[in-house]
Amino acid sequence: MTSTVEPTADRALKAKHRAMWASGDYPAVAAELIPALGPELVRASGIRAGQRVLDVAAGSGNAAIPAAVLGAHVTASDLTPELFEAGRRIAAERGVEVEWVEADAEALPFPDGSFDVVTSCVGAMFAPRHQTVADELIRVTKRGGTIGLINWTPGGFIGTLFATMKPYAPPPPPGASPPPLWGDEQHVRELFGDRVTALEMRRRTVVMDRCADPTEFREYWKRTYGPTIATYRFASSRPERVDELDRDFLRFLTEWQQVDAAGRAAYEAEYLLVTARKR
């Protein structure tokens, strides 16, 4: 059995999400800020050669490509196929093959129990209906198979970034849950319920040290990250709101910055590493 086709009413929302993630340069964000997260998720999920692996909301393949390097048969799915061009180039450079499939995390176009391992690295958490996503992740995993996720936490750097932008951002669609809730342990337990065993959740951090100071880092986010670009566009009709957003964004980055050994701004971003087995 496969999931039902998305309601017609959702199509405009999905198109907006696709356009948001296609804006900017998310492959640069993945490569420059969080390159270690994909390989870490692959290790934690115990991916081996010969396994069938699905990476959901894969972007440019931060987790999918390291899984393929190990010899797994990998399908990388994402709502935004514009990101696949970078993924195909990276996969070719690494000498591996990955199947790239346009797909919504809330309505995956795969039969029940298709994959030995299903992963998502700070990707599926951004689909609006968390329970629907959890149901789909479980549905396409075979019995005894592994689900592995990395999600930003509500109180960590990215969760606080979204809280900072919230007053200036477009209102969420009806029924949507905040993405960083996927980084809350109790929320994950409630989403998966008794359909999984061996549920492990570990909080870890990744250091982002791409820019020299908070102002440069603010401009980096404004240039490369889809949700930040969408927030600034929403506020653009009122220049005073853009000024306020700039101010609050810079204050947030200044408060969170540390200084690394080279004297550059550094930011510790907390995430929740989740692994579980389908009953």
Buried (B, 14 or more C-beta within 10 A) or exposed (E): EEBEEBEEEBEEBBEEBBBBBBBBBBBBBBBBBBEEBBBBBBEBBEBEEEBBBBBBBBBBBBBBBBBBBBEBBBBBBBBBBBBBEBBBEBBEEBEBEBEBBEBBBBBBEBEEBBBBBBBBBBBBBBBBBBBBBBBBBBBBBBEEBBBBBBBBBBEBBBBBBBBBBEEBBEEEBEEEBBBBBBBBBEBBBEBBEEBBEEBEBEEBEBBBBBBEBBBEBBEBBBEBBBBBBBBBBBBEEEEEBBEBBBEBBBEBBBEBBEEEEEEBBBBBBBBBBBBBBBE
